[in-house]
Amino acid sequence: MASITQDTAINTGRVSRALIYLFLLLFAFYYLLPFGVMVLNSLKPLDEILSGNMIALPTSWTIEPWLKAWSTAQVGIEPTGLAPYFWNSIKIVVPAVTISTLLGAFNGYVFTKWRFKGDTILFGLMLFSCFIPFQIVLIPMARILGMTGLAGSTGGLIFVHVIYGIGFTTLYFRNYYKAIPNELVMAAQIDGAGFFQIFYRIMLPVSGPIIVVCVIWQFTNIWNDFLFGASFADFDSQPMTVALNNLVSSSTGVKEYNVHFAGAIIAALPTLLVYVIAGRYFVRGLMAGSVKG
Amino acid sequence: MTFLDIKDVSKSYGKVTVLHDINIAVDEGEFLVLVGPSGCGKSTLLNMIAGLEEITAGSMAIKGREMNGVHPSKRNIAMVFQSYALYPNMTVAENISFGLEMHGVPKAERLAAVRDVSGMLQIEPLLERKPSQLSGGQRQRVAMGRALVRNPDVFLFDEPLSNLDAKLRVDMRTEIKKLHHKLGSTIVYVTHDQIEAMTLSTRIAVMNGGHIQQLGTPKEIYDNPANMFVASFMGSPSMNIFPATIREKGSALGVEISVGLGADKKHLKLIDGGKRAKSELHNFINKDVLLGIRPEAITDPDGADRNAQIIELVENVVDVTEPAGSDTYVVSHLGGQEVVARMRADAVVKPGEGAVFALNMDRAVVFDPKTEQRID
């Protein structure tokens, strides 16, 4: 019937609706303003910025600052641009996100479907790792990386991020798997599936939404990490965030604000991209229909 | 040889014992129903047969093979769960063949098996669908298909019909019974619904508080309940149980009960002749007991069973009538308690007026009020 709709929003009059839109637009503008300023200034020549008008549209448009930030800008002591560091970050983030998500899924599976003595305490301890500030572990972590020979390498940074991520990813997956009926695991056991088969044939395929949540969370955190990158990376394994800092704080020559703006946007783009691509899958209920309904 | 042998099986969680010394021997082709209220341990027992829960003490054997410590997949059993537990990421066909795949059956054989089973259950058009695209009844069929395809020694059903609506439940009940006739398979079936238990089973184990209260055929359980729990749990409306006193009258033994709300006493003959000699009721002469009599054994005089040996007529005041279409339930007072009688729909009874009730004393049972056990 046409009269039945899913729309449960409160019916509003024309005036209040206009007001709602007005406020929404106002807030959208307010939040987008800084980003807009960055984009505008990354697209104008340096002398236009130095002449004092940061809000105005560029009189002559240019993508020169972007190219410079990417490939030729002075980062630290080398004129390499941000490109090599961008790839450094990718080399850290992709394995670290993959490993920590998989380990989290595995932990969540064990914590919910294979209870053992002391599991709640162990889970509590893992959860606790979410609340330890980064700064506290810097020195012990440096020792461990030194002893294992991972110090100053991409592998070392991956290791650190995986360790730090497991607490969160385990929490996510445990809570998600808790809602999956144990009968599913029992049925699989009777069907003859083993411990690992149940994991990758039954549990992982229904984990879509929570994998997306985990990936977004982990990707954003690891990509944006500055502290570990600055502390544990060598020159040739420094991530994007550290390089951006070096670019902006280079003391030689004039401050090229337009290049800095372009660099900052480049540094932020991958996380934006992850949200845009993965966000769509965020709310899909893949569990629908496994049990009664 | 006993097909499924459960011997002195107990289950404890820490200090709490949920099953006490369970003994059941199931023959091949039997349909055993475990029935009881929530928390009686029936599902736990089923899970122990499946190997999903460990046995604390005792032993379990299928086809003479000891099952303690054997993995569920190695027991050659199949289970249908209350929630169906279909794998949500797989199609119906994949769901059905998953167990075969795990047991290393070649693909061609798996396909043939899926075809056979889906034909038997009439779910061929659904094979490529995901569980989320199925109705409750269809999911139920797929879950049964997943069990059937394994061709197991024992089928285990854990309240498989409780998520279906009333009509579908009756249809599926018939279907399961047909399937059992056709395949002659051995089935252990858990339910809390006593009608399902009565209609499906060849034998029933009534459980309560971790004990088997009675194990027997549906007729034994219904007609000769071992104790008051079984008597009141099985049957709907449940058995009328009210106080009475055993009296000797000539060669016969009978009960004295109060009729209506007043102090009127009436003597009803219970047994005489040869039966009397064998009965333990001697020990209860002039003692208080509880008399149990099912609603359908209390009728209007015309509706009384013609083959009954002893019919006692009692005049009593009708409190309430509840016409149910096929029958009329008539509530009155006997032994100081409300008693439900089941009369023909066209019996003339009116609330507040008197009526004659015919009690079929052949079908009355007597319980010891102290032990709550039936007195033979």
Interface residues (C-beta under 8 A of the other chain):
Chain A: P181 E183 L184 M186 A187 A188 Q189 I190 D191 G192 A193 Q197 R201 I202 P205 V206 L286 M287 A288 G289 S290 V291 K292 G293
Chain B: N47 A50 G51 L52 H71 P72 S73 I77 A78 M79 F81 Q82 S83 Y84 A85 L86 Y87 P88 N89 F98 G99 M102 H103 K130 P131 S132 Q133 L134 G136 R139 R146 R150 N163
